[in-house]
Amino acid sequence: MSVIRQYWSLTKPRVVALIVFTALVGMLLAIDGMPDAQQATQGALGFLGIWLAAASAAAINQILDARIDAKMARTSWRPLVVGDLKPWQALVFALVLAAISMTVLVVWVNPITAVLTFASLIGYAVVYTVFLKRATPQNIVIGGIAGAAPPLLGWASVTGMTGEWDWAHALLLVLIIFVWTPPHFWALAIFRREDYARALVPMLPVTHGVTYTRWQILFYTVLLVEVTVLPVIFGMSGLFYLGGALVLGAVFLWYAWRLLDPPDDFFPMRVFNYSIVYLMALFAFLLADHWLMPLLQPATGLEFVPV
């Protein structure tokens, strides 16, 4: 593996890609219509700053989790585990990314985005990785707030959170990802439960058993479907999004229900993989509805206003 690829793998690129996608959707939802030149420039700089912060947090996570990663099949290849990179190299890399991120956000975006992004970085890289992950089977639930923050960060980067409904609408997006995280990650934890047990990480399937975890996934999925209706109730989205959210939610519910009596041992990974597709598609529906709703409202006579 080349040196560049080793450092690139430290940033967990596939995980970060989903993070920055939801941040990008948050940016675009915060703007009425297509962004103008100034909004596009500020949004691009905000995107860069958020991406660098997420990459930094991922690298710090790997530094702190190297012992755990060495005991898990899915992470035993990581560069710090196999010795391709030294911990000090990874730390310098992570700190440089964080410093550039904060500089970009403070100087060229706005202070509120910088503060929220830094809090999210610390929440994931330190609070979750160092304390919650090792302390409680509710680690994913409690720590999920840091991973759910990107849409708020994206929204803040283009508005500065000065609008009347900025906080309410942005936090709705955060709430969706927050509720989505447990069924998403617990499906993976069921499949990898032996790894987590070997690494002494108290994930829910390890501490409470697989059957209990399956029911928790179902309960959270039901809650998720309910939460995804809130953007319509609060006038943030319309019928196009609602239809997409209900269809996507129905499929997720089917997967969660089927997981109670799965057809094979690999089925939890199919639930995990669908959960990623679900979130990306849900946010795509939010964005499409945001652009379509102004065109459809005059024709249908329907209008949703915040309650």
C-alpha positions in Angstrom: 0.0 0.0 0.0 1.4 3.4 -1.0 2.0 6.1 1.7 -0.8 8.2 0.2 -3.3 5.3 0.4 -2.2 4.6 4.0 -3.0 8.1 5.0 -6.2 8.1 3.0 -7.4 4.9 4.7 -6.9 6.7 8.1 -9.7 9.0 7.1 -12.3 6.2 6.7 -13.3 7.5 3.3 -16.5 5.5 2.9 -17.8 6.5 6.3 -16.8 10.1 5.8 -18.4 10.2 2.3 -21.8 9.5 3.9 -21.1 12.2 6.5 -20.3 14.9 4.0 -23.2 13.9 1.8 -25.7 14.6 4.6 -23.8 17.9 5.3 -24.1 18.8 1.6 -27.8 18.2 1.7 -28.1 20.3 4.8 -26.4 23.2 3.0 -28.7 22.9 0.0 -31.8 22.6 2.1 -30.9 25.8 3.9 -31.0 27.8 0.6 -34.1 28.7 -1.3 -33.6 27.5 -4.8 -30.1 27.0 -6.3 -27.2 28.8 -4.6 -25.8 32.0 -5.9 -22.1 32.6 -6.4 -21.5 33.8 -2.8 -23.5 30.9 -1.3 -21.8 28.4 -3.6 -18.3 29.7 -2.5 -19.2 29.7 1.2 -20.8 26.3 0.9 -17.8 24.8 -0.9 -15.5 26.1 1.9 -17.9 24.8 4.5 -17.9 21.4 2.8 -14.1 21.4 2.8 -13.9 22.3 6.4 -16.5 19.7 7.5 -14.8 17.0 5.4 -11.4 17.8 6.9 -12.8 17.7 10.4 -14.5 14.4 9.8 -11.3 12.9 8.3 -9.4 14.1 11.3 -11.9 12.6 13.7 -11.6 9.3 11.8 -7.9 9.3 12.1 -7.9 10.0 15.8 -10.5 7.2 16.2 -8.0 4.8 14.6 -5.2 5.9 16.8 -7.2 5.4 20.0 -8.8 2.2 18.7 -5.7 0.4 17.4 -5.7 -2.2 20.1 -9.4 -3.0 19.5 -8.9 -2.9 15.7 -6.1 -5.5 16.0 -8.6 -8.0 17.5 -11.4 -7.5 14.9 -11.4 -9.2 11.5 -12.9 -6.2 9.7 -10.3 -3.7 11.0 -7.2 -5.9 11.3 -5.8 -4.5 8.0 -5.7 -0.9 9.1 -2.3 0.8 8.7 -1.8 1.4 12.4 -2.6 -2.2 13.2 -0.2 -3.7 10.6 2.5 -1.1 11.3 2.5 0.7 8.0 2.1 4.0 9.9 3.3 5.0 13.3 0.9 6.5 15.9 2.9 9.7 15.9 2.5 10.0 12.1 -1.2 9.5 12.3 -1.5 12.0 15.2 0.4 14.7 13.2 -1.8 14.0 10.2 -5.0 14.2 12.2 -3.9 17.5 14.0 -2.9 19.1 10.7 -6.3 18.2 9.2 -8.1 19.6 12.2 -6.1 22.8 12.2 -6.8 23.4 8.5 -10.4 22.6 9.0 -10.8 25.1 11.9 -8.9 27.8 10.0 -11.1 27.4 6.9 -14.3 27.5 9.0 -13.3 30.4 11.2 -11.8 32.6 8.6 -13.9 31.9 5.5 -17.2 30.4 6.7 -18.5 31.5 10.1 -17.7 31.0 13.8 -20.8 29.0 14.6 -20.0 26.4 12.1 -16.4 26.1 13.4 -17.7 25.7 17.0 -20.3 23.1 16.1 -17.8 21.2 13.9 -15.2 21.2 16.6 -17.7 20.0 19.2 -18.7 17.2 16.8 -15.1 16.2 16.3 -14.4 16.0 20.0 -17.7 14.2 20.6 -16.8 11.4 18.2 -13.0 11.2 18.4 -12.8 11.6 22.2 -16.1 11.3 24.1 -17.4 8.3 22.0 -14.1 6.6 21.2 -12.4 6.9 24.6 -15.3 6.7 27.0 -18.7 5.7 25.6 -17.6 2.9 23.3 -15.9 1.1 26.2 -18.3 2.0 29.0 -21.9 1.1 28.0 -23.9 -0.9 25.5 -25.8 2.3 24.8 -22.6 3.8 23.3 -24.1 4.1 19.8 -27.2 5.8 21.1 -25.5 8.3 23.3 -22.6 8.9 21.1 -24.8 9.0 18.0 -25.4 12.8 18.4 -21.9 13.5 17.2 -22.3 11.4 14.1 -25.7 13.0 13.5 -24.4 16.5 13.4 -23.3 16.9 9.8 -26.6 18.3 8.4 -26.5 20.9 11.1 -23.0 21.8 10.2 -23.8 22.1 6.6 -26.9 24.2 7.3 -24.9 26.5 9.6 -22.1 27.0 7.0 -24.4 28.8 4.6 -26.8 30.6 7.0 -24.9 31.2 10.2 -28.1 29.9 11.9 -29.6 33.4 11.9 -33.0 32.5 10.3 -36.2 32.0 12.2 -36.5 28.3 11.4 -32.8 27.4 10.9 -32.3 25.6 14.2 -35.7 23.8 14.1 -35.2 22.5 10.5 -31.6 21.6 10.9 -32.2 19.8 14.1 -34.9 17.7 12.4 -32.2 16.4 10.1 -30.0 15.7 13.1 -32.8 13.8 14.8 -33.4 11.6 11.7 -29.7 10.5 11.7 -29.7 10.1 15.5 -32.6 7.7 15.4 -31.2 5.9 12.3 -27.8 5.2 13.9 -28.8 2.4 16.4 -30.6 0.1 13.9 -27.9 0.8 11.3 -24.9 0.0 13.6 -26.6 -2.7 15.7 -27.2 -4.8 12.6 -23.4 -4.7 11.9 -22.8 -5.5 15.6 -24.9 -8.6 15.4 -22.9 -9.9 12.5 -19.6 -8.9 14.1 -20.5 -9.7 17.7 -17.7 -12.2 18.1 -15.2 -9.6 17.1 -16.6 -7.1 19.6 -16.6 -9.8 22.4 -13.0 -10.6 21.7 -12.1 -6.9 21.8 -14.1 -6.4 25.0 -16.3 -3.8 23.5 -19.7 -3.9 25.2 -21.9 -3.7 22.1 -25.5 -4.5 22.7 -25.5 -8.0 21.1 -22.5 -8.9 23.3 -24.1 -7.7 26.6 -27.8 -8.3 26.0 -27.8 -11.0 23.4 -28.8 -11.2 19.7 -32.6 -11.6 20.3 -32.8 -8.5 22.4 -30.8 -6.5 19.9 -33.1 -7.6 17.1 -36.1 -6.3 18.9 -34.3 -3.0 19.6 -33.6 -2.7 15.9 -37.2 -3.1 15.2 -38.3 -0.6 17.8 -35.9 2.0 16.6 -36.9 1.4 13.0 -40.6 2.1 13.9 -39.5 5.3 15.7 -37.4 6.2 12.7 -40.3 6.0 10.3 -42.3 8.2 12.6 -39.5 10.8 12.9 -39.1 11.0 9.1 -42.6 12.4 8.9 -41.7 15.4 11.0 -40.2 17.4 8.1 -43.6 17.4 6.5 -45.4 18.3 9.7 -43.1 21.3 10.2 -43.5 22.6 6.7 -39.9 21.7 5.7 -40.9 19.2 3.0 -43.9 18.2 1.0 -45.8 15.2 -0.5 -43.0 14.1 -2.8 -40.6 13.6 0.1 -43.4 12.0 2.3 -44.1 9.4 -0.4 -40.4 8.5 -0.7 -39.9 8.4 3.1 -42.8 6.1 3.6 -41.7 3.7 0.9 -38.2 3.6 2.1 -39.4 3.2 5.7 -41.7 0.3 4.8 -38.7 -1.5 3.3 -36.6 -0.8 6.3 -39.4 -2.1 8.6 -39.6 -5.3 6.5 -35.8 -5.8 6.9 -36.1 -5.2 10.7 -39.1 -7.6 11.0 -37.3 -10.2 8.9 -34.2 -9.9 11.1 -36.2 -11.3 14.1 -36.1 -14.7 12.3 -33.4 -14.2 9.6 -33.0 -16.6 6.7 -29.2 -16.9 7.2 -26.3 -15.6 9.2 -25.5 -12.9 6.6 -28.9 -11.3 6.8 -27.8 -8.7 9.4 -25.3 -7.4 6.9 -28.0 -7.0 4.3 -29.9 -4.9 6.9 -26.8 -2.9 7.5 -26.2 -2.3 3.8 -29.8 -1.3 3.2 -29.7 1.2 6.1 -26.9 3.0 4.2 -28.9 3.1 1.0 -31.9 4.2 3.0 -30.3 7.2 4.5 -28.8 8.4 1.2 -32.1 7.9 -0.6 -34.0 9.7 2.2 -31.8 12.7 2.1 -32.0 12.7 -1.7 -35.8 12.8 -1.5 -35.5 15.7 0.9 -33.4 17.6 -1.6 -35.5 16.7 -4.6 -38.6 17.8 -2.7 -37.0 21.1 -1.7 -36.4 21.9 -5.4 -39.7 20.4 -6.6 -42.1 21.8 -4.0 -42.1 25.4 -5.2 -43.0 24.1 -8.7 -45.7 21.8 -7.5 -47.5 24.0 -5.0 -49.0 26.4 -7.6 -50.3 23.5 -9.6 -51.8 21.5 -6.7 -52.8 24.4 -4.5 -51.2 22.5 -1.5 -49.0 24.4 0.8 -47.3 23.3 4.0 -46.5 25.9 6.6 -44.5 25.5 9.8 -46.7 24.6 12.9 
